[in-house]
């Protein structure tokens, strides 16, 4: 019998745990500096909760049947769970709510058997706060997170879901969904084959190509004869980009891409992805979702929200060559060895004394017997343990420092 993890699952060994914990801790430092508080939500949610926002496809959720609760699912992302918790259990707290998480999520791809199904994410949700300042806060927070990790080769791709939907409004309703699908999947060939007049095809292709330096793209958009609502969106987007580019301590590389739109109506404002420019990995994404919280409110009252999630696996892959990333698990400081069975009690006591009598964390192992002194020394050298404490029968420790 082969005892392996299920297809798509994997074990994390100590070094990888340490490295990913280092990444999560560096992100957490930034979250704390910006006033965000950690929230931990249930790994299991009702399918109704997970599907309410329209961003999750049922086939991607790992589902469980419960006789009393109905169908449950392992969370494929955190936003829905946090929105539910904030609306139902934090309504009496002051607003806005700044929340962050470090958690595992589960997603499957039905047609891709054996691919990874468990992922680790760190992210934030800024709830009950709308407007340009909230948008800019999230984007600047994202930038500082990546800077705090020491990442250099990253690029922000920014879109505006409501603006893109407004631009799609000039097309016949029968083809709007198809055009949107082509934009979301960057399928220019399929877009060119849609049954459109020459004028509408040119407009669709122009919309497909609306990406580049932000102010240049917005200048093109302004020439399209926007209605007052569209003009207001452009004005707010200009303000957010200005705050982003002038509010950061280091330059931020930004591309405005109005084809960056999901096929589902989850996002209602800015949307964004951050990618590694060297290997094109998507390090994280997010956006504004001003209709989601109302789905969990007993009175149906809508409230604004915006957030992002960073993918720890992709961050880890991009940081493997970083000199700051730990290259080994934490070293053990002491190995305490009872020389004879009668010294065991004193050895335990001395190990506890070493652990407690220091202001810093001291890691102490106890030798469990069955090895000759040279084998113990070889083990200690292999593990880079710096000091040995040989505890004699009368309880006296003899210290030996290893090179």
N, C-alpha and C positions, 0 to 999 in steps of 0.2 A: 504494500500500500504506500502511495506517495503522499506524504503529508505536506501539501503546499497550500498557500492562500488561494481563495477562490479566484477565478479568472477576473482580471481587472483590479484586484486588491494587491497590496504589497505591504511588507514589513519595513519599518524604519529602524535601522541599526543605530547604536549610540552616537557615532560621529555625525550621521545625518540629522539625528534629533538635536544634537548640540548646535549644528550649523543653522538649522531652521529656527531653533529657539533664539539664536543670536539675531536672526533677521526679524523675527516677531518682536523681540525686545527693543530693537532699534526703532521699529515702527511705533511701538507703544510709547517710547519716550516722546516722540513727536505728538502723538495723540494727547498725552497728558499735558504737554506744554500748551496745547491749543484748547484745553478745558474739556476734553472729551472723557466720558466715563464708560467703563466697560460694562457690557450687558452680556448675559449668557442665556440663550433661549433653548428650548427643547430641540433635541435632535429629531424627534418625531413630531409631525404636524398632521392635522386632518387634510385630506386632499382638497377640501373646499378652501381651506386657508391658502394652500400652496397655489391653487389654480385661480384664485380670485383676481389677481392683478393682470392675468392674460399674458404674462411673460414666460410661463412655463408650459411646455408641452407634456401632456400626461405620460406619453411613452418614454420620456427621459427620467421619470421618477421611479425609484425603487420602492415598491408598494408592499404593504403588509395588511393582512385582513385581521380585524379584531371583532369578536362577536358583539361587544358592547359599544365600540366606538365607530364601527364601520370601517371604511378604507383609510389607512394611514399611510404616510409617505415619509421617507428619510429626506431631510431638507436638501434641495439642490442649490439653494442660495440662502442668504440670511435676511434680505430686505423684507420679505413678506412676514417672517416671524417677528422681526423687530417692530415693524409697523403694527402688527396685531398687539404685541405686548405694550407698546407705547399708547395706543388708543384705548385699550381695555384696562390697563393697570397703572398708567402714569398720567391719567387725565388731570389729576389734581395738582401735579407738580408744575413749577414755573416753566414758561416757554421762552425760547426754543429749547429742544432737547438735543444735546450733543452726545452721541453714543458711539462706541466702537466695539469691535469683536475680534477675537482670534478663534477660529473654529474650523472643523472639518465639514465638508459638504459632499453630497453624493449625487452623481449624475451618470446616466448610462446612455450610450448611443446604440439603439436597437439594431442597427445594421452593421455595427463595428464590434463584433464579438472579441473579447479579450482585451479591449482597450481599458485604460485606467478609469475607475469609477469613484474613487475616493480622492478628494483634493483638500488642500488646506489654504485658507484665506485669512487675511487681515483686512479690515475695512471700517468705514465709518458711515453713519447716517445722521444727517442734520435735519431734524424734523420740526414741523410747525414754523418753518422759516422760509419765506419766499424772497424774490427780488435779486437784484444784481449783486448786492453785498454777500448774500449767502452763496450765490454761484461762485463768486471770486474766492470766498473763503475755502470752499471745497477744492477748487483748482490749485490754490496756493498751498493748501495743506498737502495735497497729493505731491506737488513739486518738492516740498520740504521733506516728505517721507523718502523720496528717491534720493535726494541729496544727502540725507542722513545715513543712507546705506552706502554712500560713496559711488553710486552708479553715475557714469558719465554719458554713455551712449544711449540716451533715451529721447523720445520725441512724443509730443502730445498731438493727437489728432482730435479736433474739436468740431462738432456739428450742432445743429439746432433742429430738433425734431419738428417743432411747431412751424418753423419757417419752411422747412422742406415740405411739410404737409400743405402749407398755404400755396407754395409754388405748384404742387401737384393738383391743386384745385382748378387750375385752368384747363385740365385735360378732361375728356369725357369720363363719367363715373365708371363706365364699363371697363376702361383700361387703366384706371388709376392704380388698382391693386397690382396689376402686372408690371406697370412702370416702377412701382415701389419695390416689388420683388427684384427687378433687374438692378435697381440702385443698391439695395441692401446686399446683393450677392455679386456686385460689380460685373454683371453680365452684359457687356456692351453689344455683343452679337445678337442676343435675344431681344435687346431693346431696339436694335435697328430693324428687326423683323416684325415688330408689332404693327397692326393695321392702323397707321396714323397718316394724316395728310403730311405733305412735305414740310409745311410750316410747323406742325406739332412735333414732327420727328426731329427737326432742327432744335426746337425748344427742349425736347426731352434729352437730346445729346448734350446740349449746353448745360442742362441741369446735372447730367452725369459727370461733366467735366468741371463742375464748380468746386474746385479744390485748389489750394495754394496758399500764398501769403495772405493772412486774414484780411487786411484792409483792401488789398487788390480784389479779392473775391467779393467783399461786401460792396465795393464800388460797382462791380458787374451786376450784383443783385439789385442795387438801387436803381439801375437803368431798366428794370423789368416792369415798371409801373405797378408797384405794390399798393395794396389797399392800406388804409390807416393802421389796421392791426399788424400787417406785415412790416410797415415802416417803424412801428413801435418796437417790434421784435428786433429789427436790425439795430435800432438805437441802443437797446439794452445789451445786445451782443457786443456792439462796439465798446460800450462802457466796461463790460466784463473782461474783454480782451485787454483793454487799456490797464485795468487794475491788475490783471495777471502779469502783463509784461513789465509794468512799472512797480509792482508791489513785491517782487521777488529780489532777494539779495544777489542772485546769479541769473544770467540770461536763460530764458526758457524757449526752446525750439517748438514752434506751434504751426500746425497746418490746419486751416479751416477747410473742412470737407463736408459739403452739404449733401453728399450722397451717403454719409454715415447715418443711416436710419435703420431701425429694426423693422421687421415685417409685421410686428404686433404693436398695438397701441399702448405700450407700457410707459414710454417716456413722453413727457409733455413740454420739454424745454431743451436746455443744452444736454448733449450726449458727448461722450469722449472715450477714447482709448489711449493708453500709453504703451508704446512699443519700444523694444530694444532695436536700435538702428543697425546693429551688427548682424543679428541672426533673425530679425523680424518676429521675435516672440512677442505675444501680447502679454504685457506684465500686469495689466489691470484695466478696468473699465468702469463706467458709471454714468450717472445722469440725473436729471430732474424728473420726478414722478408725482405730480400734484393731484392726481386722482386716486392714488392707491389707498391713502389713509382713510378716505371716506368709505371704502368698501368694508372696513372693519368697525366703523363707528356705528353704534346702535341707532343713532338718529340720521345716519347717512351724511353727516356733515364732512365736507372735504377740507383737508389741510395740506399745505405744501410739504414737500420733502425732497431731499437730494442726497446722494451718497456715492461711494465708490468701493470697489473690492480689488485688492491686490492678490495676485496668485503666488503663493510662497514657492511652489515648485519651479515656476519660471524665473522668479527672482533668484532662487538658489542656483539654478543652472547658469545664470548670467554673472553670479558673484563667485563662482568656484575658483577663479584665478585671482580674486581679491586677496591681498596680503592681510586684510583685517578679518576675514572670515576664519574662525577657528579651524585649525588643521588636525586637531586631535581632541578627544574628550578631555575634560579637566584631569590634571595629574593628581594622583594620591600623594599626600604629604608625608604620611607616616605609615609604617607597617609595624604593628605590635605583635611580638612573638612570645607566647608562654613557653619557656624552655622545658618545663616538666608539667605533667597534668595538674600538680598541686598549685601551679602558678596561674591557673586559668582565671580564678576570681580576681586576683590582683591585676592581671592583664586587661580584663574587661574594665576594671576601675581606672587603670592608667589611660586606656584608650578614651574613656569618657572625659577624663581630666584634660587630655589634649584637645578634644573637640570643644570643650567649654571655656578653656582658659585663654581664649584669644578673641580680640575684637573682630578679626576677619574669619571667614569660613576656613576651617581646617578639616581636610578629608583624611580620615584614619581608617585603615583596614586592620582586621585581626587575623593573624594566621591561624588556620583551623587544624593544623597538625598534619602529620603524615609525610613531612619532607625533611631531608637533611639540611643543615645550615647552608651549604653551598647551593643547593637547589632553591632555597629561599632567597639567597642573594641574587641568583640568576633571574628569578622571577621579578624581584624588585628592580633590577637594572632594566629588564625588558619593559617594565611598566613605568620606568623613570620615577620610581619612588625615591625620595631624597634621603629619608632617615628611617633607620630601623631602631626599635626599642626591644631589647631582649630582656624579658622579665624572668628573674630567677625564682627559685622555690620560696625564698623568704619575702618575695614581693618587690625586691630592688630592681629598678630598670637600669640596663646598661645601654647607652646610646651609641649607635654606629652610624656615621654619615657615609653615604655612598656618593662617589663621583658621578 
